Amino acid sequence: MKTLIIASTEFELAMLMEALKCRHKSRLLDFTVYQPDSPGEDSPIILRCGAGIANAAAAAALGIALYNPAHIFNVGVCGVYNADINTIGQVVTGARAIFADTGVDTGSAFQPMQAIDLPLAHSLDGDQIFNVVTLHTARGSSKLKHSVFLTVAACSGSMQRAALVSKRFSFEQELLCEDMESAAVALMASKADIPCTIVRGISNVCGDRDYGNWQLSKAAQAAQKELLKCL
């Protein structure tokens, strides 16, 4: 079963490239593709897409069209809204990915795409997809936490902004994380009817811009180790 693994940066992929022996490097537009030197029919494809929703969607669409994967994984780091600093370094898998700032922002309120009847996609069985994309949770560690990912174009730069974004959707009782790519990858996978799994390590608390509290390397390595279990 061919898998497509997508991440925004190389440090979120380096451990996977080594473990899966994906050392052959090529270019796909501005994206970087890593494959084994002698790829087989089921060899993994690793794709570095760059940061943000547009890059992630474009890379996923190209990867789907060129490689016809049976499963897509998005791996990397994320922030967490509704948990404390003790969760940093833990790995989460997504139950849903949400376009958290796609819709109508009046300044005092936010309306998702459903409120203006503009679906982002239609599944192959005809269901409309607005802001929320359903994910396939990872089957790695039995202790892996499940999360709802809020995908944003602009990361929360203050605790006040984080609190505002996290309350836009009614998932307050679930673990909420913030990233810049997962919903975009998941939407492209949904358009192609391909299962999509998100595995990310928590690197920071959303809104905390004190980088001394962040643990990007620890979170990225933990996510990659967990993804290897899934594969």
C-alpha positions in Angstrom: 0.0 0.0 0.0 1.7 3.2 -1.1 1.6 6.0 1.4 2.2 9.7 1.0 3.7 11.5 3.9 3.5 15.3 3.9 5.1 17.8 6.3 5.9 21.5 6.0 9.5 21.5 7.0 12.5 19.2 6.8 13.1 19.0 10.5 9.6 17.5 10.8 10.7 14.8 8.3 14.4 14.1 8.9 13.9 11.1 11.2 11.4 9.6 8.8 13.6 10.0 5.8 16.4 8.1 7.6 14.2 5.4 9.0 12.5 4.8 5.7 15.7 5.2 3.7 14.1 7.9 1.6 17.3 9.6 0.5 16.6 10.1 -3.2 15.7 13.8 -3.6 13.8 15.4 -6.5 11.7 18.5 -7.1 8.0 18.9 -7.8 7.4 22.6 -8.5 8.8 24.2 -5.4 8.2 21.1 -3.3 10.8 18.5 -2.3 10.1 14.8 -2.8 12.0 12.1 -1.0 11.9 8.4 -2.1 14.1 5.3 -1.6 17.0 5.0 -4.0 15.3 2.0 -5.6 11.6 2.6 -5.0 9.2 -0.3 -5.2 5.4 -0.4 -5.8 4.6 0.1 -2.1 7.5 2.5 -1.3 6.6 5.5 0.8 6.6 9.0 -0.8 7.7 11.8 1.5 6.8 15.4 0.4 8.0 18.6 2.0 5.3 21.2 1.2 6.4 24.3 3.0 4.3 26.2 5.5 0.6 27.2 5.3 -2.7 26.2 3.9 -2.0 27.0 0.2 1.3 25.1 0.1 -0.2 22.1 1.9 -3.3 21.9 -0.4 -1.2 22.3 -3.6 1.3 19.7 -2.5 -1.3 17.2 -1.5 -3.2 17.6 -4.8 -0.1 17.1 -6.8 1.0 14.1 -4.7 -2.4 12.5 -5.1 -2.4 13.0 -8.9 1.1 11.8 -9.5 1.5 9.0 -7.0 -2.1 7.7 -6.4 -1.5 6.9 -2.7 -3.8 4.6 -0.7 -3.3 6.6 2.5 -2.0 10.1 3.3 -0.3 11.1 6.5 0.4 14.7 7.6 3.1 14.9 10.3 4.6 17.8 12.2 4.2 20.0 15.3 1.3 21.9 16.6 0.2 24.2 19.4 -2.4 23.3 22.0 -5.2 25.6 23.1 -6.9 24.0 26.1 -4.1 22.3 28.0 -1.1 23.5 29.9 2.7 23.5 29.3 2.9 19.9 30.7 1.4 18.6 27.4 4.4 19.9 25.4 6.2 16.9 23.7 3.1 14.7 23.7 1.8 13.3 20.4 -1.8 13.7 19.2 -3.7 12.3 16.3 -6.6 14.0 14.7 -10.3 13.1 14.8 -11.3 16.2 12.8 -9.4 19.0 11.1 -11.2 22.4 10.8 -10.5 25.4 8.6 -10.7 27.7 11.7 -10.6 31.1 10.0 -12.3 30.3 6.7 -15.7 32.1 6.6 -17.0 35.5 7.6 -15.3 37.5 10.3 -17.4 40.5 11.4 -14.9 41.6 14.1 -17.3 40.7 16.8 -18.4 37.3 15.6 -17.3 34.5 13.2 -19.5 32.6 10.8 -18.3 29.4 9.2 -18.8 28.5 5.5 -22.0 26.6 6.3 -23.6 29.9 7.4 -23.2 31.3 3.9 -23.9 28.0 2.1 -20.5 27.8 0.4 -19.1 24.3 0.7 -15.3 23.8 0.3 -15.9 20.4 -1.3 -18.3 17.6 -2.0 -17.4 14.0 -1.0 -17.8 11.3 -3.6 -21.1 10.2 -2.0 -22.5 13.8 -2.3 -22.0 15.1 1.2 -21.1 18.8 1.5 -17.9 19.6 3.3 -17.8 23.1 4.8 -15.1 23.8 7.5 -14.8 20.4 9.2 -13.0 17.4 7.6 -13.2 14.0 9.2 -9.9 12.2 9.7 -8.7 8.6 10.2 -7.1 8.5 13.6 -3.6 6.9 13.9 -3.3 3.3 15.1 0.1 3.6 16.7 0.4 3.7 20.4 -2.7 2.8 22.5 -2.0 5.8 24.6 -2.1 8.3 21.7 -4.3 11.2 22.5 -7.0 12.3 20.1 -7.4 15.9 19.1 -9.4 18.3 17.0 -7.0 20.4 14.8 -7.9 24.0 14.1 -6.0 24.9 10.9 -5.3 28.7 10.6 -3.7 31.0 8.2 -2.4 33.2 11.0 -1.2 31.5 14.2 -2.5 32.8 17.6 -0.1 35.6 18.6 -1.6 36.2 22.0 -3.5 34.3 24.7 -6.6 36.5 23.9 -6.4 35.6 20.2 -6.0 31.9 21.1 -9.1 32.0 23.3 -11.1 33.7 20.6 -10.2 31.2 17.9 -10.6 28.1 20.1 -14.3 29.1 20.9 -15.4 29.4 17.2 -16.4 25.7 17.0 -18.2 23.6 19.6 -15.5 21.2 20.5 -14.6 22.7 23.9 -14.6 19.3 25.7 -12.1 17.8 23.3 -8.4 18.5 23.1 -7.9 21.4 20.7 -4.7 22.0 18.7 -3.6 24.6 16.2 -1.6 24.1 13.0 -1.3 25.6 9.5 -1.7 22.6 7.2 -3.7 19.6 8.4 -7.2 20.7 7.2 -5.8 21.5 3.8 -4.2 18.1 3.4 -7.3 16.4 4.7 -9.6 18.3 2.3 -7.5 17.2 -0.8 -7.6 13.6 0.5 -11.3 13.8 1.0 -11.8 15.0 -2.6 -10.0 11.9 -3.8 -11.7 9.6 -1.2 -8.3 8.7 0.3 -8.0 8.2 4.1 -6.0 10.9 5.8 -4.3 10.6 9.2 -2.7 13.5 11.2 0.1 12.8 13.7 1.6 15.9 15.4 3.7 16.6 18.4 2.6 19.5 20.7 5.4 22.0 20.7 3.8 25.0 22.5 0.7 26.5 24.2 -1.2 28.6 21.6 -0.7 32.3 22.2 2.5 31.9 24.2 5.2 33.7 22.2 8.0 33.0 24.7 10.1 30.7 22.6 12.0 29.6 25.7 8.9 27.5 26.5 8.7 25.9 23.1 10.1 22.5 22.3 10.0 22.2 18.5 12.6 19.4 18.1 11.2 17.3 20.9 7.7 17.5 19.5 8.8 16.9 15.9 10.8 13.8 16.8 8.0 12.4 19.0 5.5 12.7 16.1 7.8 11.0 13.7 8.5 8.1 16.1 4.8 7.7 16.5 4.1 7.8 12.8 6.7 5.0 12.2 4.6 2.8 14.5 1.5 3.5 12.4 3.4 2.6 9.2 
